[in-house]
Amino acid sequence: MPKNVMPMTSEEARQAAARVMVRSDQLAEISATPGELTRVYLSPEHLQANARVAQWMAEAGMTTWQDAVGNICGRYEAQQEGAPALLLGSHLDTVRNAGRYDGMLGVLTAIEVVAWLNRHQVRAEQAIEIVGFGDEEGTRFGITLLGSRGLTGTWPQEWLDCCDAQGISVAQAMVNAGLDPSRIAHAARLPQEFSASLELHIEQGPVLEGASLALGVVTAINGARRLNCRFDGEAGHAGTVPMNLRRDALAGAAEWMVAVEQLTQASDPTLVATVGTLNCQPGAVNVIPGSVSLSLDIRSPSDETREVLLVTLLEKAQQIAQQRGLTFSHDIFYTTPATPCDPALQHTLIRACENVQGRALTLPSGAGHDSMALAERWPVAMLFVRCAGGISHHPAESVEATDVAVALQAFSLAVQEIVQPDALQQFNAVRPEQASAMIAACVALPEWQQSLVAARPFSSVEQLLETAVALTERWQLAELDRALAAHPRIGDKPKGVSAESAFSRQEQSAVNSHDAALTQALAQGNAEYEARFGRVFLIRAKGRSGEEILSILQQRLNNTEAEEVQEALRQLRQITQLRLEGVFAR
């Protein structure tokens, strides 16, 4: 566990989980349908839930507001006001006759993490913002991710004209809810306002339960294609057409449905394919089906593997149709790309899961989430919590308070690592140019910096140092000459404020600059060295006195050019490693 991260105790987690369970029940009572849970976007129930959640956010130490598209937001300030924030949360809307944890669990656990930080008076380098998104399910208007699209500034103008079952448009619903459709753009947040987004969510599947684990880390949110497919044959009398002369569209469709199942099972285990609807024409008990329409839903965390399987399935359909004297046609009516989760954030969640449950299981998400929209602007990651039987979107949806407690412990660890990162976590998480800047003072060789940055993420400082040292073994005379252009002479302590200057001053701290005779001797030795080899004398000065450095300098003046190149390279590698250890001090 990183030294700057404080664990939530088991008792703290138990109490927080108990509050989450109670509040889940309280939110479930805010419903448009008695005896069921239905809460749709911009309904009175949605606004009531927002008000209740805002109250809990405020009690946790947050400032709250409802944004221009109806998301409820809360901010827990950083050490410095206005700092970038880590975004947490999920959605507060539901499907019809829903369960009480899908979406809501992510909002309520995030509030508990902030409340715990506030009780311990922890303010970090980054702020934390929690958003209860107004519409992820798309239940009311048939369009999804309205809340998160508002945050990313990717809300299409034509959405305002979409209507619900009562003929009320999105624009009119906004007015009815006290929102101004002309101010939708005010909900959008700038890319620099958030560093990343974490979403905690029930799994909505049986994998964690099968593995006897409370938590899992999401690798990617599946991309999907949905197709309308059709087999056409010839209708005929069920009693008079011999079996060998039939062109039975349903028999062809049935053969293909079995092939869809078998071919998908034989491919990548993360792929799923479903035939969800089937319609036979003319649809009479005594008529051979002449036409069959059916749907295909195919999903994968990899767009490439999904497309390979889709081509295989469509080729199989054509083959079956040809063998049976049928025709096959299809059209793709829905496509959403896969959303990979950020590798560095995944590693943060994996470490947290390993800490609280011993090991971490990684898995894709087969369902869509607000993180799909947020990933277009910010790095995202998701933590899954086990749900009973994998049941979701149903009143039987259920989680255990003990699992929620474990989730709170892991989530609080991950949140702390991100908002007050140590150097390694920061190096893993920031953009490439920012990561290069962190190690630029170690050696003035951009290619080495870029290669080390490209090798991220690192699971430990030891792994990083091992990689860095291996990269230094490639250096030759050209790298030595370029690196030395940034090095001061021994005895000339830099007075600048750069990281390079700070390193040099620290490394030469044992050199007594008040000894005039020593200073003069070092200056004379440097001059002789530069005249002899044409470059600045380089030595790992840390821990060495001026007298020791002078003695080594005089000895190295006796080296050949080839010997001195190798010795200078050896010293450069040592200096680089020492500086790197300073950057990532453990």
Secondary structure, 3 states (H helix, E strand, C coil): CCCCCCCCCHHHHHHHHHHHHHHHHHHHCCCCCCCCCCCCCCCHHHHHHHHHHHHHHHHCCCEEEECCCCCEEEEECCCCCCCCEEEEEEECCCCCCCCCCCCHHHHHHHHHHHHHHHHCCCCCCCEEEEEEECCCCCCCCCCCCHHHHHHHCCCCHHHHHCECCCCCEHHHHHHHCCCCHHHHHHHCCCHHHEEEEEEEEECCCCHHHHCCCCEEEEEEECEEEEEEEEEECCCEECCCCCHHHCCCHHHHHHHHHHHHHHHHHCCCCCCEEECCCEEEECCCCCEECCEEEEEEEEEECCHHHHHHHHHHHHHHHHHHHHHHCCEEEEEEEEEECCEECCHHHHHHHHHHHHHHHCCCEEEEECCCCCHHHHCCCCCEEEEEECCHHHCCCCCCCCCCHHHHHHHHHHHHHHHHHHHCCCHHHHHHHCCHHHHHHHHHHHCCCHHHHHHHHHCCCCCCHHHHHHHHHHHHCCCCHHHHHHHHCCCCCCCCCCCCCCHHHHHHHHHCCCCCCCCHHHHHHHHHHHHHHHHHHCCCCCCCCCCCCHHHHHHHHHHHCCCCHHHHHHHHHHHHHHHHHHHHHHHCCC
